[in-house]
Amino acid sequence: MKQIILLFMLFASVQLIYSQPRIDIRLQFADGSGETRVRYLGIDSLATTGVDANFGEEALPPMPPGFEVRFDLNPFGVANQVYKDYRNAPSFPFSDTLEHRLLWQYASGATSFTINYNLPAGVQMRLQDVFTPTGLLFNSGDLVDSGSYSIPNAVVSGFTSAKLFMMYSDVIPVELTSFNAIVYGNEVTLTWQTAAELNNLGFDVEQKIEDGNWEKIGFVLGHGTSTSVNLYTFSYKLNTFYSKYSFRLKQIDLNGSAKYFQEIYINIDVPITFDLKQNYPNPFNPSTYITFSLPVEGNVKLSIYNQIGQLVDIIVNSYLQAGTYSYSWNGENQASGIYFYEIMSNDFKSTKKMLLIK
């Protein structure tokens, strides 16, 4: 019986590559006409008050007819409007109050303006009118956890803008620094590592077979609040009738809010040639994935060099069985620029170039 060991490959069908903010908050809006709109805000050490294309922010044209919701960037009233508004957090834990400006227009038949929220631990939100300093016309008060808030008489009063305050108190994002998978025969072992956690209940582990639907296959308890490195492991029996599997993690806070991390993909077919694939994504910020294939077992060394040839990191230096492997590399502590990754195994040696842009 042949042994198969392999790691994951990422989907190559993604057209646009965006970085995921350290704190990413989803808001849903409704105006009573039957339509809803979803918008995003949050914080990251690389975010600015302008249009951050690396986080998927994009300047918008004038509002189209019908129900619409967007953020007005600072300086309010003269800057760009966007669907996502991420702000700068120089370091974590992070504490501060940040003001966003919300703009909207109603659809025909609108009866209200409601915001549905699910906030991470350590985050509060307040919605108030733009006409008075303290929100005399409407003021939601400090909202926490999950729920909804409707502006009183919003349509009748003609309200189409609001101050949106986000209050952060010692916020530490759950930071995933690696996510790997190893297959022995018909069993896959997923391993992932976090650098920090805040009120982390744990992780749902989800699987998708071939082109099927996502399903939960397990849960791994988190470490609550931690600034230490934590390593997680989850093993699962595969249905060997299929050859392609996808896995992803759903991180859940103690208050029930959740977010997904990028999925990974495995193929249990044994490769027939040595191969070092182009890293994905490329360019990247700050993490990327390097995939290689081994037709035979042997010692493998995968190294990272900067553009002047200095060794930056050694990702793999071990004996591996035949299979397809992929490892993540985080360049958060490295400068922007060109890097090279090199693999050596038996008589096989290959080098490719990648670009880190911050």
C-alpha positions, 0 to 999 in steps of 0.5 A: 500500500503506497503512502501519501504525504502532502500539504495544501495548495491554494486556489489559483482562481482568485483574480484580486488579492487583498490583505485581511485586516487584523480587525475586520468588522461586518455591518449589515444595513436595511431600510425596510424596503426588503433590500440589505447592504453589507459594509466593512470597517476595522483596524490594521497596522498598515491601514490609513485614513485614505483609500487602502487598495491593499485591503480592498478599498476602492473610491466609488462613483456617485451613488446610483438610484436605490438603496445605498450605504457607504463610508465618507473618508476624512476629510468628511464631505470632500474626500472619497467614498468607499464600501470598506473603511479600515483605520490605522492601529500602530500596535496591539493591544490597541485602545482608541476611539475612531470616528467614521462617517456613514452616508446612505440613501433610501430605496422607494418604499423605505420605512426605516434605517437599521444597522445590524452588528456583531462586534468582537470582544473589546469593541463598542460602537456608537451611532449619532447624528452629524448636526449636534456635538452629542447626538441630540437628534439620535444617539444609539448609546454604546453598542456591544456584542451583537444586535441591531439599532434603528434610527428613530423616524429616520425616513420621515426626518430625512436622515442620510448621514451619521457619525459612527464611532468605534471604541477599541479597548485593549484589542488583540486580534486573533493572529494566524501565522501559519496553517498547514496540512499533512496527509498520511494515507487516508488521514489529514492532520491540520496544524495552525499557529496563532501569535496572539488571541483575545477572548478566543472561544475556538475554531470551527474546522470546515471541509469542502470536497471537490466542488461541494458545499462547506461543512463543519467537521470539528471544533478546537478549543481556543486559548481565550486571551493570550499574547503567547504563540499557540499551536493547534492540531486537528486530525480527520479521516478522508474519504479516499474516493475523492482526491481534492479537499478544501479546509478552512478555519472559522474563529469564534469569539466568546461573544459569538462573533466570528471570522473566516481565515483563508482556505487551503486545498490538498490533492492526494494524487502523488506527483510524478516530477519535482516541481517548485511552483510560483508562490501565491499570492504574489505580490503579497503582504505580509504572508504568502504560500510556497508549494512544491512537489516531490516524486520521491522521498528525501531530505528537503531544504526550503530557504528564503533569501533577500535580494543581496543573497542573505539568508532570511529564513529556513522554512523546511529542513527535514526528511519528507515522503513523496507528495505535494507540500505547501508552507506559509511564509510571513514577511511581516518583520521584513522590509518591502522588496524582492525575495528568493525562495530556493528548494534543494532535494536529492539532485533537484534544485530550483529558485524562484522570485517573489515580491513583498509590498507593504 
